[in-house]
């Protein structure tokens, strides 16, 4: 069931709020770091193509989660000190 249908069926406003927050966060990241967003989009599309390959190597759920956490941590630490390109310098 899609998020919209679930929210309508259950009237779960917490889930609706999280969905809106996620969408806003995605749009903000897209606006602030367009190169990073494009790179991640390409990587996701490539991963989906590879996963659809009939000869694709399969992984356990646990192994996949561990890899995602590692990639996420690597991504989070790669641009921690990078300023927003649109920010004003004060001082």
C-alpha positions, 0 to 999 in steps of 0.5 A: 500500500502506498503511503498516501493510501495508508494515511487516508485509510488509517488517518495516521497523521504522524506518518503523514508528518514524517512523509512531509518532513522526508519530502522537504528534506529531500528537496532541500538537499537537492537545492543545497547540494545539486551535484551530490544529489545527482551523484546519489541519483545515478548511484541508485539508478545503477544499483537498481539496474544491477539488482534487476540483472538476472545474474546479480549476486544476492545478499542477505538482509543483514549484509545489505543493512550493514553495507547501507549503514557503512555507506550512510556513515561514509556519506555523512562524514564526507560533507560535515564541514562543507558549507552550504553554497548559498550561505552568507558569510558573517563576520 
